[in-house]
Amino acid sequence: MSLTDRLRGVFVDALELPEGTDVENLTYRGIEQWDSLGHMTLVAAIEDEFDVQLETEQVIDMSSFKVALEMLRGLGVDG
């Protein structure tokens, strides 16, 4: 499974979104589920799924699916 697909699944599960939701265009606070609590739930789910520890600045900067994807790539995470 590709990194994008895995991250898509994390977003759907962590934010409790319907399957098939276009998560690739989601932004922080762009939907009701991605509020501050949803953000921390998402961060924890990303850390668990990809076995990474995000720095505070990364948590703050993670403002969209695309940013999260690039952040993981920058950490050396792949498929």
KANOR-V532547 format. One record per pair of residues at least 6 apart in sequence whose ideal C-beta (glycine too) atoms are under 8 Angstrom apart, sorted by sequence separation. I is the first residue (numbers start at 1). J is the second residue. D is the distance in whole Angstrom. If there is no record, write none. Layout:
i={I	I}
j={J	J}
d={D	D}
This chain:
i={11	12	17	28	29	46	47	61	62	12	27	47	26	34	46	54	12	62	11	61	12	28	43	11	58	8	11	8	15	17	43	16	54	15	15	43	4	39	42	52	46	50	15	39	52	14	50	52	15	46	14	15	50	14	14	11	14	10	13	14	28	30	10	28	10	27	28	27	26	7	10	26	9	25	24	7	23	24	6	6	11	8	11	7	7	7	4	7	3	3	3	6	3	3	3	2	1}
j={17	18	23	34	35	52	53	67	68	19	34	54	34	42	54	62	21	71	21	71	23	39	54	23	71	23	26	24	31	33	59	33	71	33	34	62	24	59	62	72	68	72	38	62	75	38	75	77	41	72	41	42	77	42	44	42	45	42	45	46	62	64	45	63	46	63	64	64	64	46	49	65	49	65	65	49	65	66	49	50	65	65	68	65	68	69	69	72	69	72	73	79	77	78	79	79	79}
d={7	8	7	6	7	7	6	7	5	6	8	6	6	7	7	8	6	6	8	7	6	6	6	4	6	5	7	7	8	7	5	6	8	4	6	7	8	8	8	7	7	6	5	8	5	7	8	7	7	7	5	6	5	4	8	7	4	7	7	8	7	8	5	5	6	6	7	5	6	7	5	5	8	7	5	8	5	7	6	8	6	8	8	7	6	6	6	7	7	6	7	7	6	6	5	5	6}
